Each structure stands twice: as C-alpha cells, then as structure tokens.
C-alpha cells in the first residue's frame, strides 16, 4: 500500500526548507543531489521509505497522524525488526511534519555523482530491507555503522546483555542486480559498480 501523498509531499517540502534555510553554504552538501522521497509505502501503522537530501540518505518512518512517540524524547532510539533484520532508528521532529524516526544509510552523500544513482540505490534499499535473504549478521547500531563507514578494523563482536543477538543485522540492498551487504553499501559499492 502506498502512503498518502500529503505525507510524502510534506516531508519533501520541509526538508527543502531545511536545505534552503539551515544548510546553505555548508561543505557537507552534495550539489548533485536534491531532496526526494523514494519508495514510501505502508508498513505496520507507519509510512516507510527513503529520504534523499544533499546531506544524507535515511530510511524514514512517519506516522499517518496523531501523537506517535509523544512519550519519547527527541534522540531516543528504537529498533525495528524487518525481514532482513533489525534496524535502529532515532526519533526526530520538524515543524510541518511532526515527529518521525530515521535510520542513517549515508551521511554525507558524496559517493553519489547524480540523483539517478541515489534514487536507484534508495529503491534497492526498499527492496532489500524486505528480503530475509539479505541477513548477513552486520550490526545496524549507529556506532558499528560509523566504525565501518570510516574503515576502522573489525573487531570480534561479543554478545552481551547490552548487545543482544537480535541486534545483529543485515545487508540492505542488492548490488543493482547482485547481492551486496550493508557493509558494501555503506562503503559505496553500489555507486562504484554503477559507474562501470
């Protein structure tokens, strides 16, 4: 099921305002990209999709209406189980759209040379997270993603009460036809292969 147009349009309008009012002149913007909501659809009682901006690409969860997450603090984290594994989202809020949750895929987004490549990646992400064959044991915890993104050495993961087995994760996409792990995606494998 597709999410209502007003949710998608409101999201794009608000993040275009953020780009124009808060982000102008910052060196982390990729001028080849623009704000675009991709693949939004109904998931449970929420709208799920990918938001592309010149400074990030995130999975987004948006309620249809009401006070979703009103008892939680901005910045609180919550893990959701998708067919491909668990994903950690963080709570945010913006005037015009209210509260939403986001899971960072790319930030910044300099690995994308054009909007078409970013949109293709976002579409593959939406397919990949719903495919249980994409489970590969990689973490979706923010600290682990950041460590791998920056190319730091892998460490043997120890399962502790603070990092239960269910917090392990996933490849989120196919390499535009071929399997790719979340690690490869975060290192720009889709983007690099699309140039060949």
Secondary structure, 3 states (H helix, E strand, C coil): CECCHHHHHHHHHHHHHHHHHHHCCCCCCCCCCCCEEEEEEEECCEEEEEEECCCCEEEEEEECCCCCCCCCCCCCEEEEEECCEEEEEEEEEECCCEEEEEEEEECCCCCCCCHHHHHHHHHHHHHHCCCHHHECCCCCCHHHHHHHHCCCCCCCCCCECCECHHHCCECCEEECCEEECHHHHHCCHHHHHHCC
